[in-house]
Amino acid sequence: MIMNKQPAAETMSPLEELARDQHAMPVRDVAELRADVWGSDDELDEFLADCRASRDTSLS
């Protein structure tokens, strides 16, 4: 039986190589992704309304 002995870098996808080069680690807990971007719920609501309006405009 002949085994493929290519170096690991040659068998990795570009995305896998990028993750390796940047020492990326899997997210273990969704809470790690949390960020306080909005000052209030009203700001978030305004942003979402604007996104919906923009999407609806592009669909018509």
N, C-alpha and C positions, 0 to 999 in steps of 0.2 A: 504494500500500500504506500503510495507517494503522498506525503503531506505537504501542504502549502506552507512554506516558511518565509512568507513576506513579512517585512517589518510591520509593526502595528500601525505606524503612521500611514502606510500605503493602503491599509484596509479600512481606515476611518473615513467617515463622511466629513465634508467641510465643516458641518455644524459640530460634530464631535471634536474635530481638531480645534475649533474656536473655543469650545467649552474647556478643553484640556489646557489650551494656552492661557486662558483667563482664570484658571483654577476654579471654575464654576462648580458649585455643589447643588445637589437637588434640594428643593424646598421641602422641609420636613413637616412644617406646620403653616397653614394658610395665614395665621396671625403674623408671620414674618413679613408678609407682603403689605401689611396695613401701613397707611400713611395718612396723616392729618392734612389733607389738601384744602379742604373747604372750611372756611371760618364759621359757617353756620349751615343748617339744613336748607335755609332759603337760597343761599348761594348755589348749593348743589341742585336744588329744584330748578333754578333759573338756567343753569348749565344744561341740565337734561332737557328742559323745554326747548332751548335753543338747538340742541342736537336733533331733537325730533322734528322741529320746524325745518331745519336744514335738510334732513333726510327726506321729509315729505315734499319739499320743494324740488329736490333732485329727482324724485320719482314721478313727478307730474310733467 
